[in-house]
Amino acid sequence: MELLRAPWRMGYITADKVEGCIFCVGDDAETDRERLIIHRSQHTFVMLNLYPYTNGHLLAVPFRHTAELDHLTDPEMLDFMKTVRLCRAVLAAASTPQGYNLGMNLGKAGGAGVDEHLHMHVVPRWNGDTNYMSVVAEVRVVPEALLATYDRLRPLFDEISSGGAV
C-alpha cells in the first residue's frame, strides 16, 4: 500500500467548521488571503478552490447570495462573466494551460456541493494532466500549496484587472 502524506489537512480536520454560507464573504478584505479570496470586483469575487482538481482551480462567485442564475441583474451578470474572463487571462499568464474547464453545477441534482450560492469553476487543464493516480488510487496530485498558488496569482489579478500588460 502506498502512503500519501498531506499534513496540511490536519488544520482543516481539527478547525471549527464555518456556519452559514461559505460564499457570503462580506466586505472585510483584511482576511482575504486566509479565506483564499484572491480578487474582488464590483459584484463578484474570486477565490481558490480549497479542494482543487489542479493548481489554479478558481471559483468566481457573485457577492449576492442566490442559487439562481436568473436572479442576477444585468450588471451583476456582466461583472460575473468579465470576472470569469479575467480568471482565464490570469491563468493563461501564470501557467500557460492548454485548455480550461468552465462550469457551474446548479442544484443538488446538478452536482452542486454548495447549492445555495451559485459559483463558476475555472479550471486550467494541460494535455496529459490526468495520470494513473486518479485512475488507480482515486487520488489527485496537486503539487503546489494553496497559499503558494495564491501568492503567485494575486499580483497577476491586480495587474491584468487594472489593464496592465503581463
ROKE-368807 format. One record per atom (N, C-alpha, C): x, y, z; residue in one letter. Coordinates in Angstrom, 2 decimals. Example, Ala and Ser with C-alpha at 12.3 -4.5 7.8 and 13.67 -1.06 7.14 Angstrom:
<recs>
{{13.19; -5.69; 7.80}; "a"}
{{12.30; -4.50; 7.80}; "a"}
{{13.20; -3.30; 7.80}; "a"}
{{12.85; -2.25; 7.08}; "s"}
{{13.67; -1.06; 7.14}; "s"}
{{12.90; 0.03; 7.87}; "s"}
</recs>
This chain:
<recs>
{{0.84; -1.18; 0.00}; "m"}
{{0.00; 0.00; 0.00}; "m"}
{{0.89; 1.24; 0.00}; "m"}
{{0.53; 2.18; -0.86}; "e"}
{{1.24; 3.46; -0.92}; "e"}
{{0.74; 4.37; 0.20}; "e"}
{{1.63; 5.11; 0.80}; "l"}
{{1.27; 6.06; 1.85}; "l"}
{{1.36; 7.46; 1.27}; "l"}
{{0.26; 8.19; 1.28}; "l"}
{{0.24; 9.57; 0.83}; "l"}
{{0.17; 10.47; 2.06}; "l"}
{{1.06; 11.41; 2.13}; "r"}
{{1.10; 12.32; 3.28}; "r"}
{{0.57; 13.70; 2.87}; "r"}
{{-0.31; 14.24; 3.67}; "a"}
{{-0.86; 15.58; 3.46}; "a"}
{{-1.04; 16.23; 4.82}; "a"}
{{0.05; 16.60; 5.49}; "p"}
{{-0.04; 17.10; 6.86}; "p"}
{{-0.82; 18.41; 7.00}; "p"}
{{-0.94; 19.19; 5.93}; "w"}
{{-1.70; 20.44; 5.99}; "w"}
{{-3.18; 20.19; 6.17}; "w"}
{{-3.67; 18.99; 5.89}; "r"}
{{-5.08; 18.67; 6.04}; "r"}
{{-5.51; 18.63; 7.51}; "r"}
{{-4.57; 18.39; 8.43}; "m"}
{{-4.93; 18.30; 9.84}; "m"}
{{-5.55; 19.60; 10.34}; "m"}
{{-5.06; 20.72; 9.85}; "g"}
{{-5.65; 22.01; 10.23}; "g"}
{{-7.11; 22.09; 9.86}; "g"}
{{-7.46; 21.58; 8.69}; "y"}
{{-8.86; 21.58; 8.26}; "y"}
{{-9.69; 20.63; 9.12}; "y"}
{{-9.14; 19.46; 9.38}; "i"}
{{-9.87; 18.43; 10.13}; "i"}
{{-10.19; 18.91; 11.54}; "i"}
{{-9.26; 19.59; 12.17}; "t"}
{{-9.44; 20.00; 13.57}; "t"}
{{-10.05; 21.39; 13.73}; "t"}
{{-10.16; 22.15; 12.64}; "a"}
{{-10.67; 23.52; 12.74}; "a"}
{{-12.17; 23.53; 13.01}; "a"}
{{-12.62; 24.60; 13.66}; "d"}
{{-14.05; 24.80; 13.84}; "d"}
{{-14.68; 24.95; 12.46}; "d"}
{{-15.81; 24.33; 12.25}; "k"}
{{-16.48; 24.39; 10.96}; "k"}
{{-17.23; 25.71; 10.83}; "k"}
{{-17.18; 26.26; 9.62}; "v"}
{{-17.84; 27.53; 9.33}; "v"}
{{-19.34; 27.29; 9.26}; "v"}
{{-20.08; 28.13; 9.95}; "e"}
{{-21.54; 28.05; 9.86}; "e"}
{{-22.01; 29.06; 8.84}; "e"}
{{-23.09; 28.74; 8.18}; "g"}
{{-23.62; 29.64; 7.17}; "g"}
{{-22.99; 29.37; 5.81}; "g"}
{{-23.23; 30.26; 4.88}; "c"}
{{-22.77; 30.10; 3.51}; "c"}
{{-21.30; 30.49; 3.39}; "c"}
{{-20.50; 29.58; 2.87}; "i"}
{{-19.06; 29.86; 2.72}; "i"}
{{-18.79; 30.92; 1.67}; "i"}
{{-19.77; 31.21; 0.81}; "f"}
{{-19.58; 32.19; -0.25}; "f"}
{{-20.15; 33.57; 0.10}; "f"}
{{-20.70; 33.75; 1.27}; "c"}
{{-21.15; 35.07; 1.71}; "c"}
{{-20.01; 35.68; 2.53}; "c"}
{{-19.14; 36.43; 1.84}; "v"}
{{-17.87; 36.84; 2.44}; "v"}
{{-17.87; 38.24; 3.03}; "v"}
{{-18.82; 39.07; 2.68}; "g"}
{{-18.85; 40.42; 3.24}; "g"}
{{-17.77; 41.32; 2.68}; "g"}
{{-17.60; 42.46; 3.35}; "d"}
{{-16.68; 43.50; 2.88}; "d"}
{{-15.30; 43.44; 3.50}; "d"}
{{-15.08; 42.63; 4.51}; "d"}
{{-13.81; 42.60; 5.23}; "d"}
{{-12.73; 41.95; 4.38}; "d"}
{{-11.91; 42.77; 3.74}; "a"}
{{-10.86; 42.25; 2.86}; "a"}
{{-9.57; 41.92; 3.62}; "a"}
{{-9.52; 42.25; 4.91}; "e"}
{{-8.29; 42.00; 5.67}; "e"}
{{-7.97; 40.52; 5.82}; "e"}
{{-8.97; 39.67; 5.75}; "t"}
{{-8.73; 38.23; 5.90}; "t"}
{{-8.84; 37.49; 4.57}; "t"}
{{-8.74; 38.22; 3.46}; "d"}
{{-8.90; 37.60; 2.15}; "d"}
{{-7.89; 36.47; 1.91}; "d"}
{{-6.64; 36.67; 2.28}; "r"}
{{-5.63; 35.64; 2.00}; "r"}
{{-5.94; 34.35; 2.75}; "r"}
{{-6.29; 34.45; 4.02}; "e"}
{{-6.58; 33.23; 4.77}; "e"}
{{-7.87; 32.56; 4.30}; "e"}
{{-8.80; 33.35; 3.71}; "r"}
{{-10.03; 32.78; 3.15}; "r"}
{{-9.87; 32.41; 1.68}; "r"}
{{-8.66; 32.62; 1.13}; "l"}
{{-8.31; 32.29; -0.26}; "l"}
{{-9.03; 33.16; -1.28}; "l"}
{{-9.51; 34.33; -0.86}; "i"}
{{-10.15; 35.28; -1.78}; "i"}
{{-9.03; 36.06; -2.45}; "i"}
{{-8.92; 35.90; -3.75}; "i"}
{{-7.76; 36.41; -4.48}; "i"}
{{-8.05; 37.69; -5.27}; "i"}
{{-9.35; 37.98; -5.49}; "h"}
{{-9.72; 39.17; -6.26}; "h"}
{{-11.15; 39.56; -5.92}; "h"}
{{-11.40; 40.87; -5.92}; "r"}
{{-12.75; 41.41; -5.73}; "r"}
{{-13.03; 42.42; -6.83}; "r"}
{{-14.21; 42.30; -7.44}; "s"}
{{-14.68; 43.31; -8.38}; "s"}
{{-15.95; 43.92; -7.79}; "s"}
{{-16.71; 44.65; -8.57}; "q"}
{{-17.89; 45.32; -8.02}; "q"}
{{-18.95; 44.34; -7.52}; "q"}
{{-19.23; 43.30; -8.30}; "h"}
{{-20.32; 42.38; -7.96}; "h"}
{{-19.86; 40.94; -7.74}; "h"}
{{-18.58; 40.66; -7.92}; "t"}
{{-18.08; 39.29; -7.95}; "t"}
{{-16.74; 39.21; -7.23}; "t"}
{{-16.46; 38.06; -6.65}; "f"}
{{-15.12; 37.83; -6.13}; "f"}
{{-14.60; 36.50; -6.65}; "f"}
{{-13.29; 36.31; -6.54}; "v"}
{{-12.64; 35.08; -6.98}; "v"}
{{-11.90; 34.50; -5.79}; "v"}
{{-12.03; 33.19; -5.64}; "m"}
{{-11.28; 32.51; -4.59}; "m"}
{{-10.69; 31.23; -5.15}; "m"}
{{-9.62; 30.78; -4.51}; "l"}
{{-9.06; 29.48; -4.85}; "l"}
{{-9.97; 28.40; -4.28}; "l"}
{{-10.14; 27.33; -5.02}; "n"}
{{-10.92; 26.20; -4.53}; "n"}
{{-10.09; 25.48; -3.47}; "n"}
{{-10.67; 25.27; -2.31}; "l"}
{{-9.98; 24.59; -1.21}; "l"}
{{-9.67; 23.14; -1.56}; "l"}
{{-10.44; 22.56; -2.46}; "y"}
{{-10.23; 21.17; -2.90}; "y"}
{{-10.05; 21.15; -4.41}; "y"}
{{-8.91; 21.64; -4.90}; "p"}
{{-8.74; 21.83; -6.35}; "p"}
{{-8.56; 20.54; -7.11}; "p"}
{{-9.01; 20.56; -8.37}; "y"}
{{-8.73; 19.47; -9.30}; "y"}
{{-7.30; 19.60; -9.81}; "y"}
{{-6.86; 20.85; -10.03}; "t"}
{{-5.50; 21.14; -10.47}; "t"}
{{-5.05; 22.43; -9.80}; "t"}
{{-3.76; 22.72; -9.88}; "n"}
{{-3.27; 24.01; -9.37}; "n"}
{{-3.95; 25.14; -10.14}; "n"}
{{-4.40; 26.14; -9.43}; "g"}
{{-5.04; 27.28; -10.06}; "g"}
{{-6.54; 27.12; -10.24}; "g"}
{{-7.15; 26.10; -9.65}; "h"}
{{-8.60; 25.89; -9.74}; "h"}
{{-9.29; 27.04; -9.00}; "h"}
{{-9.96; 27.91; -9.75}; "l"}
{{-10.57; 29.11; -9.20}; "l"}
{{-12.08; 29.00; -9.17}; "l"}
{{-12.69; 29.78; -8.28}; "l"}
{{-14.14; 29.91; -8.21}; "l"}
{{-14.49; 31.38; -8.36}; "l"}
{{-15.35; 31.70; -9.32}; "a"}
{{-15.89; 33.05; -9.48}; "a"}
{{-17.27; 33.03; -8.83}; "a"}
{{-17.52; 33.99; -7.93}; "v"}
{{-18.73; 33.95; -7.10}; "v"}
{{-19.36; 35.34; -7.03}; "v"}
{{-20.65; 35.46; -7.37}; "p"}
{{-21.32; 36.75; -7.15}; "p"}
{{-21.39; 37.04; -5.64}; "p"}
{{-21.24; 38.30; -5.28}; "f"}
{{-21.37; 38.66; -3.87}; "f"}
{{-22.78; 38.38; -3.36}; "f"}
{{-23.77; 38.65; -4.22}; "r"}
{{-25.16; 38.48; -3.78}; "r"}
{{-25.48; 37.00; -3.63}; "r"}
{{-26.08; 36.68; -2.51}; "h"}
{{-26.44; 35.29; -2.20}; "h"}
{{-27.66; 34.89; -3.01}; "h"}
{{-27.43; 34.06; -4.01}; "t"}
{{-28.53; 33.50; -4.78}; "t"}
{{-28.07; 32.18; -5.40}; "t"}
{{-28.99; 31.27; -5.51}; "a"}
{{-28.71; 30.00; -6.17}; "a"}
{{-29.18; 30.02; -7.62}; "a"}
{{-29.86; 31.10; -8.00}; "e"}
{{-30.50; 31.17; -9.32}; "e"}
{{-29.75; 32.12; -10.24}; "e"}
{{-29.29; 31.60; -11.36}; "l"}
{{-28.64; 32.42; -12.37}; "l"}
{{-29.56; 33.52; -12.86}; "l"}
{{-30.85; 33.20; -12.97}; "d"}
{{-31.83; 34.18; -13.45}; "d"}
{{-32.04; 35.34; -12.47}; "d"}
{{-31.61; 35.21; -11.25}; "h"}
{{-31.80; 36.28; -10.27}; "h"}
{{-30.71; 37.35; -10.35}; "h"}
{{-29.62; 37.09; -11.07}; "l"}
{{-28.59; 38.11; -11.22}; "l"}
{{-29.10; 39.23; -12.11}; "l"}
{{-28.83; 40.46; -11.72}; "t"}
{{-29.17; 41.60; -12.57}; "t"}
{{-28.22; 41.62; -13.76}; "t"}
{{-28.54; 42.41; -14.76}; "d"}
{{-27.64; 42.51; -15.92}; "d"}
{{-26.25; 43.00; -15.52}; "d"}
{{-26.14; 44.05; -14.67}; "p"}
{{-24.79; 44.46; -14.25}; "p"}
{{-24.05; 43.36; -13.47}; "p"}
{{-24.77; 42.61; -12.64}; "e"}
{{-24.13; 41.51; -11.91}; "e"}
{{-23.66; 40.41; -12.87}; "e"}
{{-24.50; 40.08; -13.84}; "m"}
{{-24.15; 39.04; -14.81}; "m"}
{{-22.95; 39.45; -15.64}; "m"}
{{-22.95; 40.70; -16.09}; "l"}
{{-21.82; 41.18; -16.89}; "l"}
{{-20.53; 41.14; -16.07}; "l"}
{{-20.58; 41.60; -14.84}; "d"}
{{-19.40; 41.59; -13.99}; "d"}
{{-18.95; 40.15; -13.70}; "d"}
{{-19.90; 39.27; -13.48}; "f"}
{{-19.60; 37.86; -13.23}; "f"}
{{-18.84; 37.25; -14.41}; "f"}
{{-19.34; 37.45; -15.61}; "m"}
{{-18.70; 36.87; -16.79}; "m"}
{{-17.37; 37.55; -17.11}; "m"}
{{-17.28; 38.87; -16.88}; "k"}
{{-15.98; 39.54; -17.06}; "k"}
{{-14.96; 39.00; -16.07}; "k"}
{{-15.41; 38.67; -14.88}; "t"}
{{-14.51; 38.11; -13.87}; "t"}
{{-14.05; 36.70; -14.27}; "t"}
{{-14.94; 35.91; -14.85}; "v"}
{{-14.55; 34.60; -15.36}; "v"}
{{-13.50; 34.77; -16.45}; "v"}
{{-13.70; 35.75; -17.33}; "r"}
{{-12.72; 36.02; -18.39}; "r"}
{{-11.39; 36.46; -17.79}; "r"}
{{-11.43; 37.27; -16.74}; "l"}
{{-10.21; 37.69; -16.05}; "l"}
{{-9.49; 36.47; -15.47}; "l"}
{{-10.23; 35.56; -14.86}; "c"}
{{-9.62; 34.34; -14.31}; "c"}
{{-8.86; 33.58; -15.39}; "c"}
{{-9.46; 33.45; -16.55}; "r"}
{{-8.81; 32.75; -17.65}; "r"}
{{-7.55; 33.47; -18.09}; "r"}
{{-7.60; 34.79; -18.15}; "a"}
{{-6.43; 35.57; -18.56}; "a"}
{{-5.29; 35.43; -17.53}; "a"}
{{-5.64; 35.46; -16.26}; "v"}
{{-4.63; 35.31; -15.21}; "v"}
{{-3.98; 33.92; -15.28}; "v"}
{{-4.81; 32.91; -15.43}; "l"}
{{-4.27; 31.55; -15.52}; "l"}
{{-3.41; 31.37; -16.76}; "l"}
{{-3.80; 31.99; -17.87}; "a"}
{{-3.01; 31.92; -19.09}; "a"}
{{-1.63; 32.54; -18.87}; "a"}
{{-1.60; 33.68; -18.19}; "a"}
{{-0.33; 34.36; -17.93}; "a"}
{{0.53; 33.60; -16.92}; "a"}
{{-0.11; 32.97; -15.95}; "a"}
{{0.63; 32.32; -14.86}; "a"}
{{1.12; 30.93; -15.21}; "a"}
{{0.33; 30.18; -15.96}; "s"}
{{0.60; 28.75; -16.09}; "s"}
{{0.52; 28.20; -17.50}; "s"}
{{0.20; 29.04; -18.47}; "t"}
{{0.03; 28.63; -19.87}; "t"}
{{-0.69; 27.29; -20.04}; "t"}
{{-1.90; 27.16; -19.49}; "p"}
{{-2.64; 25.92; -19.71}; "p"}
{{-3.00; 25.76; -21.19}; "p"}
{{-3.26; 24.54; -21.57}; "q"}
{{-3.62; 24.24; -22.96}; "q"}
{{-5.13; 24.20; -23.15}; "q"}
{{-5.87; 24.32; -22.06}; "g"}
{{-7.32; 24.34; -22.12}; "g"}
{{-7.88; 24.71; -20.75}; "g"}
{{-9.19; 24.80; -20.67}; "y"}
{{-9.87; 25.18; -19.42}; "y"}
{{-11.17; 24.41; -19.31}; "y"}
{{-11.57; 24.10; -18.11}; "n"}
{{-12.93; 23.67; -17.83}; "n"}
{{-13.60; 24.84; -17.13}; "n"}
{{-14.73; 25.29; -17.67}; "l"}
{{-15.56; 26.31; -17.03}; "l"}
{{-16.87; 25.63; -16.72}; "l"}
{{-17.33; 25.71; -15.48}; "g"}
{{-18.57; 25.02; -15.19}; "g"}
{{-19.28; 25.48; -13.95}; "g"}
{{-20.61; 25.30; -13.99}; "m"}
{{-21.48; 25.58; -12.86}; "m"}
{{-22.33; 24.35; -12.62}; "m"}
{{-22.48; 23.97; -11.39}; "n"}
{{-23.39; 22.89; -11.00}; "n"}
{{-24.53; 23.56; -10.23}; "n"}
{{-25.69; 23.60; -10.84}; "l"}
{{-26.83; 24.29; -10.23}; "l"}
{{-27.76; 23.26; -9.60}; "l"}
{{-27.98; 23.40; -8.29}; "g"}
{{-28.86; 22.50; -7.55}; "g"}
{{-28.16; 21.21; -7.17}; "g"}
{{-28.66; 20.57; -6.11}; "k"}
{{-28.09; 19.30; -5.65}; "k"}
{{-28.10; 18.25; -6.76}; "k"}
{{-29.23; 18.15; -7.49}; "a"}
{{-29.33; 17.16; -8.56}; "a"}
{{-28.33; 17.45; -9.68}; "a"}
{{-27.92; 18.71; -9.81}; "g"}
{{-26.93; 19.11; -10.81}; "g"}
{{-25.50; 18.90; -10.35}; "g"}
{{-25.33; 18.42; -9.13}; "g"}
{{-24.00; 18.13; -8.62}; "g"}
{{-23.37; 19.23; -7.78}; "g"}
{{-24.13; 20.24; -7.41}; "a"}
{{-23.58; 21.35; -6.64}; "a"}
{{-23.23; 20.90; -5.22}; "a"}
{{-21.98; 21.11; -4.82}; "g"}
{{-21.57; 20.84; -3.45}; "g"}
{{-22.10; 21.92; -2.52}; "g"}
{{-22.15; 23.15; -3.01}; "v"}
{{-22.76; 24.28; -2.31}; "v"}
{{-23.87; 24.76; -3.23}; "v"}
{{-25.09; 24.33; -2.95}; "d"}
{{-26.18; 24.62; -3.89}; "d"}
{{-26.94; 25.90; -3.59}; "d"}
{{-26.66; 26.54; -2.46}; "e"}
{{-27.43; 27.74; -2.11}; "e"}
{{-26.81; 29.04; -2.64}; "e"}
{{-25.61; 28.98; -3.22}; "h"}
{{-24.93; 30.19; -3.71}; "h"}
{{-24.21; 29.82; -5.00}; "h"}
{{-24.71; 30.33; -6.13}; "l"}
{{-24.11; 29.92; -7.40}; "l"}
{{-22.67; 30.40; -7.51}; "l"}
{{-21.88; 29.65; -8.27}; "h"}
{{-20.48; 29.96; -8.49}; "h"}
{{-20.01; 29.21; -9.73}; "h"}
{{-18.97; 29.72; -10.37}; "m"}
{{-18.43; 29.06; -11.56}; "m"}
{{-17.01; 28.61; -11.28}; "m"}
{{-16.73; 27.37; -11.65}; "h"}
{{-15.39; 26.81; -11.56}; "h"}
{{-14.61; 27.20; -12.81}; "h"}
{{-13.37; 27.64; -12.63}; "v"}
{{-12.46; 27.91; -13.74}; "v"}
{{-11.23; 27.06; -13.46}; "v"}
{{-11.07; 26.01; -14.27}; "v"}
{{-10.04; 25.00; -14.02}; "v"}
{{-9.07; 24.95; -15.18}; "v"}
{{-7.79; 25.28; -14.95}; "p"}
{{-6.81; 25.16; -16.03}; "p"}
{{-6.52; 23.69; -16.31}; "p"}
{{-6.28; 23.37; -17.59}; "r"}
{{-6.01; 21.99; -17.97}; "r"}
{{-4.81; 21.93; -18.92}; "r"}
{{-4.09; 20.83; -18.85}; "w"}
{{-2.95; 20.57; -19.72}; "w"}
{{-3.12; 19.20; -20.35}; "w"}
{{-2.64; 19.05; -21.56}; "n"}
{{-2.67; 17.73; -22.20}; "n"}
{{-1.93; 16.75; -21.31}; "n"}
{{-2.57; 15.64; -21.00}; "g"}
{{-1.94; 14.62; -20.17}; "g"}
{{-1.98; 14.91; -18.68}; "g"}
{{-2.78; 15.89; -18.23}; "d"}
{{-2.78; 16.21; -16.80}; "d"}
{{-3.54; 15.20; -15.95}; "d"}
{{-4.19; 14.26; -16.57}; "t"}
{{-4.74; 13.15; -15.78}; "t"}
{{-3.72; 12.03; -15.83}; "t"}
{{-3.50; 11.40; -14.71}; "n"}
{{-2.48; 10.35; -14.67}; "n"}
{{-3.02; 9.14; -13.92}; "n"}
{{-2.19; 8.18; -13.75}; "y"}
{{-2.60; 6.92; -13.13}; "y"}
{{-3.10; 7.09; -11.70}; "y"}
{{-2.67; 8.12; -10.99}; "m"}
{{-3.09; 8.31; -9.60}; "m"}
{{-4.61; 8.46; -9.51}; "m"}
{{-5.19; 9.23; -10.43}; "s"}
{{-6.65; 9.42; -10.41}; "s"}
{{-7.37; 8.12; -10.73}; "s"}
{{-6.83; 7.35; -11.65}; "v"}
{{-7.48; 6.13; -12.08}; "v"}
{{-7.29; 4.99; -11.09}; "v"}
{{-6.05; 4.76; -10.68}; "v"}
{{-5.73; 3.61; -9.84}; "v"}
{{-6.05; 3.86; -8.37}; "v"}
{{-5.65; 4.99; -7.86}; "a"}
{{-5.77; 5.25; -6.43}; "a"}
{{-6.92; 6.19; -6.07}; "a"}
{{-7.65; 6.70; -7.07}; "e"}
{{-8.70; 7.69; -6.84}; "e"}
{{-8.16; 8.86; -6.02}; "e"}
{{-6.98; 9.33; -6.42}; "v"}
{{-6.28; 10.42; -5.75}; "v"}
{{-5.80; 11.39; -6.82}; "v"}
{{-5.89; 12.67; -6.54}; "r"}
{{-5.31; 13.68; -7.42}; "r"}
{{-4.06; 14.23; -6.75}; "r"}
{{-3.05; 14.49; -7.55}; "v"}
{{-1.83; 15.07; -7.04}; "v"}
{{-1.82; 16.54; -7.43}; "v"}
{{-1.83; 17.42; -6.44}; "v"}
{{-1.78; 18.86; -6.66}; "v"}
{{-0.44; 19.31; -6.06}; "v"}
{{0.54; 19.61; -6.93}; "p"}
{{1.90; 19.78; -6.45}; "p"}
{{2.23; 21.10; -5.75}; "p"}
{{1.37; 22.08; -5.83}; "e"}
{{1.67; 23.38; -5.22}; "e"}
{{0.70; 23.67; -4.09}; "e"}
{{1.22; 24.15; -2.96}; "a"}
{{0.38; 24.51; -1.82}; "a"}
{{-0.55; 25.67; -2.20}; "a"}
{{-1.74; 25.69; -1.61}; "l"}
{{-2.73; 26.71; -1.95}; "l"}
{{-2.22; 28.13; -1.76}; "l"}
{{-1.57; 28.41; -0.64}; "l"}
{{-1.10; 29.78; -0.41}; "l"}
{{0.05; 30.15; -1.33}; "l"}
{{0.82; 29.18; -1.79}; "a"}
{{1.85; 29.47; -2.80}; "a"}
{{1.18; 29.84; -4.12}; "a"}
{{0.12; 29.13; -4.48}; "t"}
{{-0.65; 29.47; -5.68}; "t"}
{{-1.26; 30.86; -5.53}; "t"}
{{-1.83; 31.14; -4.37}; "y"}
{{-2.42; 32.45; -4.08}; "y"}
{{-1.38; 33.56; -4.31}; "y"}
{{-0.21; 33.39; -3.70}; "d"}
{{0.84; 34.41; -3.79}; "d"}
{{1.36; 34.58; -5.21}; "d"}
{{1.30; 33.54; -5.99}; "r"}
{{1.76; 33.61; -7.38}; "r"}
{{0.71; 34.28; -8.28}; "r"}
{{-0.58; 34.03; -8.03}; "l"}
{{-1.63; 34.57; -8.89}; "l"}
{{-2.09; 35.98; -8.50}; "l"}
{{-2.05; 36.31; -7.22}; "r"}
{{-2.60; 37.58; -6.74}; "r"}
{{-2.05; 38.80; -7.48}; "r"}
{{-0.73; 38.93; -7.67}; "p"}
{{-0.22; 40.10; -8.40}; "p"}
{{-0.73; 40.16; -9.84}; "p"}
{{-0.95; 39.00; -10.45}; "l"}
{{-1.45; 38.98; -11.83}; "l"}
{{-2.89; 39.47; -11.89}; "l"}
{{-3.71; 39.12; -10.90}; "f"}
{{-5.08; 39.65; -10.86}; "f"}
{{-5.04; 41.17; -10.77}; "f"}
{{-4.20; 41.70; -9.90}; "d"}
{{-4.10; 43.16; -9.76}; "d"}
{{-3.64; 43.81; -11.06}; "d"}
{{-2.61; 43.24; -11.69}; "e"}
{{-2.04; 43.82; -12.90}; "e"}
{{-3.00; 43.72; -14.08}; "e"}
{{-3.54; 42.57; -14.33}; "i"}
{{-4.40; 42.39; -15.50}; "i"}
{{-5.73; 43.11; -15.34}; "i"}
{{-6.31; 43.11; -14.14}; "s"}
{{-7.60; 43.79; -13.94}; "s"}
{{-7.46; 45.30; -14.04}; "s"}
{{-6.27; 45.82; -13.80}; "s"}
{{-6.07; 47.27; -13.93}; "s"}
{{-5.63; 47.66; -15.34}; "s"}
{{-5.60; 46.69; -16.26}; "g"}
{{-5.27; 46.99; -17.64}; "g"}
{{-3.80; 46.92; -17.97}; "g"}
{{-2.99; 46.45; -17.02}; "g"}
{{-1.55; 46.36; -17.26}; "g"}
{{-1.20; 45.17; -18.13}; "g"}
{{-0.11; 45.29; -18.82}; "a"}
{{0.38; 44.18; -19.64}; "a"}
{{1.12; 43.20; -18.76}; "a"}
{{1.09; 41.96; -19.16}; "v"}
{{1.79; 40.93; -18.40}; "v"}
{{3.02; 40.51; -19.16}; "v"}
</recs>
